Amino acid sequence: MIRHAKSNWENPGQIDFDRPLNERGHRDAPDMAARLKTRVPVINLFVSSPANRALSTAVYFANTYDTPITSISLKQELYHARPHIFYDVIAGIDNRCNTIALFSHNGGITDFVNGLTDTKVDNMPTCAAFAVRADIADWKDFFESLKSFWFFDYPKMKAN
């Protein structure tokens, strides 16, 4: 699970959905994508909220993984999703995909990751990645499956 990178609030009248990344977001997203690739060398599917800041973040990650940006799966329901929506989206993933990355927004993403394992986070900072493993053959089984914490990383975290 990846929260979108830092967004730009310079235009207070801008529609939330259209808000772009700010300078730090454009810097953090490719850095975090590179860090993720050292831990997870292959991601089979990128799934993103279509909101500008989430999709822009997903594009940086897809580029790092040499994945065509046209293959990013856009899910409107990930825009400010509540935890149960994440499960619904995951249940619809093609079973040929072993590793997925979902890009979404707070507070739903923090609530969702806190329900996955015993590992809890106070907040998913911008561009944070929270990873779990689930031993499943079908993504429809993800909700009921035993999930184990893999790692948590975010831009301001000390090198680990």
FIRO-191738 format. One line per field, with one value per residue: residue number from 1; residue in three letters; x, y, z of N, C-alpha, C, CB in turn. Coordinates in steps of 0.05 Angstrom, whole numbers, always signed. Glycine has a CB too. Layout:
REM residues N
k: NUM|... .
r: ala|... .
nxx: X|... .
nyy: Y|... .
nzz: Z|... .
caxx: X|... .
cayy: Y|... .
cazz: Z|... .
cxx: X|... .
cyy: Y|... .
czz: Z|... .
cbxx: X|... .
cbyy: Y|... .
cbzz: Z|... .
This chain:
REM residues 160
k: 1|2|3|4|5|6|7|8|9|10|11|12|13|14|15|16|17|18|19|20|21|22|23|24|25|26|27|28|29|30|31|32|33|34|35|36|37|38|39|40|41|42|43|44|45|46|47|48|49|50|51|52|53|54|55|56|57|58|59|60|61|62|63|64|65|66|67|68|69|70|71|72|73|74|75|76|77|78|79|80|81|82|83|84|85|86|87|88|89|90|91|92|93|94|95|96|97|98|99|100|101|102|103|104|105|106|107|108|109|110|111|112|113|114|115|116|117|118|119|120|121|122|123|124|125|126|127|128|129|130|131|132|133|134|135|136|137|138|139|140|141|142|143|144|145|146|147|148|149|150|151|152|153|154|155|156|157|158|159|160 .
r: met|ile|arg|his|ala|lys|ser|asn|trp|glu|asn|pro|gly|gln|ile|asp|phe|asp|arg|pro|leu|asn|glu|arg|gly|his|arg|asp|ala|pro|asp|met|ala|ala|arg|leu|lys|thr|arg|val|pro|val|ile|asn|leu|phe|val|ser|ser|pro|ala|asn|arg|ala|leu|ser|thr|ala|val|tyr|phe|ala|asn|thr|tyr|asp|thr|pro|ile|thr|ser|ile|ser|leu|lys|gln|glu|leu|tyr|his|ala|arg|pro|his|ile|phe|tyr|asp|val|ile|ala|gly|ile|asp|asn|arg|cys|asn|thr|ile|ala|leu|phe|ser|his|asn|gly|gly|ile|thr|asp|phe|val|asn|gly|leu|thr|asp|thr|lys|val|asp|asn|met|pro|thr|cys|ala|ala|phe|ala|val|arg|ala|asp|ile|ala|asp|trp|lys|asp|phe|phe|glu|ser|leu|lys|ser|phe|trp|phe|phe|asp|tyr|pro|lys|met|lys|ala|asn .
nxx: +17|+12|+16|-2|+48|+73|+28|+8|-12|-18|-57|-113|-166|-168|-196|-200|-190|-159|-111|-42|+25|+72|+137|+169|+141|+149|+203|+206|+175|+202|+248|+228|+206|+252|+275|+236|+240|+288|+274|+229|+234|+201|+140|+76|+29|+3|-41|-84|-115|-150|-141|-103|-54|-46|-44|+0|+41|+39|+56|+110|+130|+116|+148|+199|+199|+199|+150|+96|+61|+9|-10|-24|-74|-132|-174|-230|-256|-216|-204|-202|-217|-251|-232|-258|-265|-215|-206|-246|-227|-178|-197|-214|-169|-128|-110|-62|-26|+24|+47|+27|+18|-16|-42|-64|-102|-99|-147|-163|-124|-88|-122|-136|-85|-74|-110|-91|-49|-16|+19|+21|+11|+18|+5|+2|+52|+60|+76|+90|+104|+72|+79|+54|+52|+15|-6|-36|-76|-115|-137|-186|-187|-159|-179|-196|-149|-88|-45|+22|+65|+110|+144|+153|+160|+181|+191|+221|+243|+296|+354|+348 .
nyy: -23|+43|+110|+170|+217|+280|+333|+392|+452|+504|+529|+547|+544|+502|+442|+385|+333|+344|+363|+372|+341|+370|+404|+374|+325|+309|+298|+260|+215|+187|+172|+140|+100|+77|+58|+21|-16|-41|-74|-101|-130|-142|-120|-138|-111|-46|-7|+46|+104|+150|+203|+262|+269|+218|+185|+209|+196|+140|+135|+150|+106|+64|+77|+69|+15|+0|-6|+2|+63|+62|+14|+19|+6|+40|+58|+86|+81|+80|+131|+169|+124|+80|+29|-22|-18|-22|-77|-97|-79|-107|-159|-164|-169|-196|-264|-280|-243|-234|-198|-135|-64|-14|+51|+104|+146|+184|+189|+136|+98|+93|+72|+24|-4|-11|-49|-96|-127|-143|-102|-34|+34|+103|+140|+142|+170|+219|+188|+140|+70|+11|-55|-122|-193|-246|-312|-336|-364|-341|-277|-263|-286|-255|-220|-255|-282|-300|-250|-226|-177|-142|-96|-27|+37|+104|+170|+204|+168|+140|+111|+42 .
nzz: +0|-17|+0|-34|-58|-31|-37|-75|-47|-63|-93|-67|-85|-119|-144|-103|-124|-169|-151|-157|-149|-104|-103|-67|-68|-121|-117|-75|-93|-138|-109|-67|-98|-120|-72|-57|-98|-87|-46|-64|-120|-164|-186|-203|-216|-217|-182|-178|-147|-188|-178|-188|-156|-134|-179|-206|-171|-175|-228|-225|-196|-231|-275|-252|-247|-299|-324|-368|-366|-384|-367|-315|-269|-260|-207|-189|-141|-103|-89|-35|-4|+41|+89|+76|+21|-1|+6|-28|-78|-81|-81|-133|-164|-215|-214|-235|-220|-174|-139|-118|-122|-89|-95|-57|-13|+49|+103|+97|+78|+121|+161|+135|+130|+184|+199|+177|+200|+263|+268|+276|+252|+266|+228|+158|+126|+73|+12|+36|+44|+59|+71|+64|+69|+41|+41|-8|-60|-89|-100|-80|-31|+3|+44|+86|+96|+132|+145|+141|+169|+128|+114|+130|+104|+92|+65|+102|+137|+173|+142|+128 .
caxx: +0|+29|+2|+9|+69|+64|+13|+11|-35|-14|-81|-133|-191|-166|-211|-182|-183|-140|-87|-17|+46|+90|+165|+178|+128|+164|+229|+203|+164|+222|+266|+215|+203|+278|+278|+218|+251|+310|+261|+210|+244|+181|+112|+61|+7|+1|-69|-84|-136|-145|-135|-78|-31|-41|-35|+27|+58|+40|+72|+138|+136|+115|+173|+222|+196|+198|+123|+83|+41|-17|-19|-34|-103|-145|-198|-243|-264|-193|-203|-212|-230|-252|-218|-271|-262|-189|-210|-262|-209|-159|-211|-217|-143|-123|-94|-35|-9|+33|+54|+13|+21|-40|-37|-88|-102|-105|-142|-170|-102|-77|-141|-134|-61|-75|-126|-80|-32|-13|+37|+4|+25|+1|-2|+17|+61|+60|+94|+97|+97|+67|+77|+47|+52|-8|-3|-62|-76|-135|-139|-212|-183|-141|-193|-196|-123|-69|-25|+45|+78|+135|+160|+141|+181|+171|+214|+238|+253|+325|+362|+345 .
cayy: +0|+68|+135|+188|+235|+306|+348|+421|+467|+532|+540|+538|+540|+479|+418|+365|+311|+353|+373|+359|+338|+393|+398|+351|+301|+301|+288|+236|+192|+170|+162|+118|+78|+63|+43|-2|-36|-57|-94|-116|-126|-145|-114|-146|-94|-21|+0|+73|+123|+167|+231|+271|+264|+189|+174|+219|+180|+113|+137|+149|+79|+47|+83|+56|-14|-3|-14|+23|+77|+55|-10|+25|+2|+62|+50|+109|+76|+84|+160|+172|+98|+68|+3|-44|-14|-34|-106|-102|-75|-129|-184|-164|-171|-220|-282|-283|-223|-243|-175|-111|-39|+3|+79|+117|+171|+183|+171|+108|+80|+87|+54|-2|-19|-17|-73|-119|-144|-131|-78|-9|+59|+126|+154|+136|+195|+220|+170|+117|+44|-9|-80|-146|-218|-264|-337|-341|-371|-325|-251|-262|-296|-236|-210|-276|-294|-290|-232|-220|-152|-145|-73|+0|+56|+130|+187|+215|+147|+135|+88|+17 .
cazz: +0|-19|+0|-54|-49|-21|-58|-76|-36|-70|-105|-49|-99|-137|-137|-90|-143|-189|-139|-166|-130|-101|-109|-50|-79|-145|-108|-58|-107|-151|-89|-54|-117|-121|-47|-58|-118|-74|-29|-80|-147|-184|-180|-227|-222|-203|-181|-167|-148|-211|-170|-199|-139|-131|-205|-211|-154|-187|-253|-218|-189|-255|-290|-239|-252|-328|-330|-383|-350|-393|-354|-287|-266|-246|-193|-178|-113|-85|-82|-7|+2|+68|+89|+62|-8|-9|+3|-53|-101|-80|-88|-162|-177|-231|-198|-247|-207|-147|-123|-128|-108|-90|-89|-48|+3|+78|+125|+92|+75|+147|+173|+122|+137|+212|+202|+164|+218|+290|+265|+272|+247|+274|+204|+134|+115|+44|-3|+53|+34|+80|+56|+78|+53|+46|+27|-20|-89|-102|-87|-66|-4|+18|+68|+107|+99|+151|+132|+158|+163|+113|+120|+129|+97|+83|+57|+124|+154|+171|+125|+143 .
cxx: +18|+11|+14|+30|+56|+51|+16|-15|-34|-39|-105|-161|-191|-183|-192|-173|-161|-113|-62|+2|+61|+119|+176|+166|+142|+192|+226|+193|+184|+242|+254|+211|+229|+282|+260|+229|+274|+298|+242|+218|+224|+154|+96|+39|+7|-29|-70|-111|-130|-140|-107|-53|-25|-31|-7|+47|+62|+57|+102|+147|+136|+140|+197|+222|+194|+171|+109|+61|+12|-28|-27|-64|-114|-171|-209|-249|-241|-189|-217|-227|-230|-240|-231|-268|-236|-192|-226|-244|-190|-172|-214|-191|-140|-104|-67|-16|-2|+39|+41|+21|-4|-33|-63|-83|-107|-133|-149|-146|-89|-96|-139|-109|-61|-93|-115|-65|-32|+5|+19|+22|+6|-10|+15|+26|+59|+82|+104|+89|+94|+62|+71|+50|+27|-4|-30|-58|-96|-138|-166|-209|-167|-154|-190|-169|-107|-48|-3|+57|+104|+153|+143|+164|+168|+195|+232|+248|+283|+331|+360|+356 .
cyy: +25|+92|+154|+206|+262|+322|+378|+435|+496|+545|+531|+532|+515|+455|+397|+344|+318|+362|+358|+354|+365|+385|+374|+325|+291|+290|+261|+212|+175|+158|+138|+95|+63|+47|+18|-24|-52|-79|-112|-112|-128|-137|-120|-127|-69|-12|+27|+87|+141|+196|+238|+263|+235|+177|+184|+203|+152|+113|+136|+120|+61|+52|+69|+26|-20|-15|+8|+36|+71|+30|-6|+22|+24|+53|+75|+105|+79|+114|+163|+147|+92|+40|-19|-42|-25|-64|-113|-99|-99|-155|-186|-166|-197|-238|-288|-263|-232|-220|-150|-87|-22|+31|+93|+140|+165|+194|+142|+89|+73|+68|+26|-17|-27|-41|-98|-138|-131|-107|-54|+15|+82|+140|+144|+163|+195|+203|+146|+91|+25|-36|-104|-170|-234|-289|-345|-348|-353|-299|-247|-271|-277|-227|-230|-287|-283|-274|-226|-193|-157|-121|-48|+19|+82|+149|+197|+194|+144|+111|+63|-6 .
czz: +0|-19|-20|-41|-42|-43|-54|-67|-43|-81|-88|-62|-117|-126|-126|-108|-162|-178|-147|-143|-128|-107|-93|-60|-103|-139|-93|-74|-122|-131|-75|-73|-119|-95|-47|-76|-106|-57|-44|-110|-169|-173|-206|-235|-205|-205|-166|-167|-173|-204|-179|-182|-135|-157|-212|-195|-167|-213|-246|-211|-214|-272|-278|-245|-282|-337|-346|-366|-359|-380|-324|-287|-249|-233|-179|-148|-93|-77|-55|+2|+32|+66|+73|+31|-17|-13|-22|-78|-103|-89|-119|-177|-192|-216|-211|-234|-179|-128|-135|-111|-112|-80|-81|-29|+33|+82|+119|+90|+102|+162|+162|+131|+167|+218|+190|+182|+245|+290|+259|+267|+256|+250|+181|+122|+85|+32|+14|+39|+58|+66|+74|+58|+61|+29|+16|-50|-104|-86|-72|-37|+13|+44|+91|+113|+122|+136|+151|+149|+149|+120|+118|+123|+88|+80|+79|+143|+151|+154|+141|+127 .
cbxx: -19|+47|+2|-14|+90|+88|-16|+19|-37|+9|-84|-137|-198|-137|-227|-197|-208|-152|-89|-3|+66|+87|+182|+171|+98|+166|+243|+183|+143|+237|+273|+188|+195|+300|+271|+190|+260|+328|+246|+180|+266|+180|+107|+49|-20|+20|-86|-64|-138|-168|-139|-78|-36|-67|-54|+29|+47|+12|+65|+144|+116|+90|+177|+221|+172|+221|+107|+71|+46|-17|+3|-24|-109|-150|-192|-269|-275|-167|-217|-229|-217|-283|-214|-300|-264|-167|-225|-285|-193|-146|-238|-231|-119|-111|-109|-37|-23|+58|+85|-18|+47|-62|-24|-106|-124|-84|-157|-185|-81|-74|-170|-133|-36|-85|-153|-61|-3|-1|+59|-13|+33|+18|+2|+0|+90|+62|+118|+84|+119|+42|+103|+18|+78|-35|+9|-80|-82|-163|-136|-233|-168|-135|-222|-215|-107|-56|-39|+65|+83|+130|+184|+126|+200|+151|+204|+222|+238|+337|+390|+316 .
cbyy: +0|+67|+148|+205|+239|+321|+340|+430|+463|+536|+531|+558|+564|+470|+406|+353|+302|+375|+373|+375|+316|+406|+423|+356|+307|+325|+309|+242|+202|+185|+183|+127|+90|+83|+61|+6|-22|-38|-80|-105|-146|-174|-84|-173|-109|+1|-22|+90|+141|+165|+235|+301|+277|+175|+183|+248|+177|+104|+163|+168|+68|+54|+114|+61|-25|-22|-21|+12|+107|+52|-32|+54|-26|+86|+27|+116|+48|+74|+178|+197|+76|+67|-6|-45|+16|-28|-117|-82|-49|-132|-185|-140|-167|-213|-308|-279|-195|-260|-171|-116|-23|-9|+93|+96|+190|+198|+180|+107|+92|+113|+65|+2|-2|+6|-67|-109|-146|-152|-82|-5|+62|+146|+185|+119|+201|+249|+186|+119|+33|-1|-86|-145|-235|-249|-359|-316|-400|-341|-228|-279|-323|-212|-204|-298|-291|-314|-205|-243|-136|-147|-70|+7|+45|+142|+210|+236|+120|+132|+92|+12 .
cbzz: +24|-45|+29|-65|-72|-9|-57|-104|-6|-89|-135|-28|-115|-140|-162|-66|-159|-205|-108|-188|-138|-73|-103|-21|-85|-165|-90|-36|-127|-172|-68|-43|-145|-125|-23|-68|-143|-57|-7|-75|-152|-195|-170|-221|-219|-215|-166|-182|-122|-230|-139|-203|-112|-123|-227|-204|-125|-194|-268|-193|-168|-271|-291|-208|-238|-338|-304|-409|-350|-424|-356|-278|-254|-264|-173|-193|-111|-98|-104|-4|-13|+78|+117|+70|-15|+12|+28|-54|-99|-52|-75|-170|-157|-259|-194|-277|-206|-150|-122|-127|-118|-72|-113|-35|-7|+95|+148|+67|+56|+164|+170|+92|+131|+228|+190|+142|+206|+309|+244|+297|+217|+290|+208|+112|+124|+34|-13|+80|+15|+99|+41|+89|+58|+39|+46|-18|-93|-103|-107|-80|-6|+0|+62|+99|+73|+167|+123|+157|+189|+83|+102|+156|+75|+104|+42|+139|+148|+200|+114|+148 .
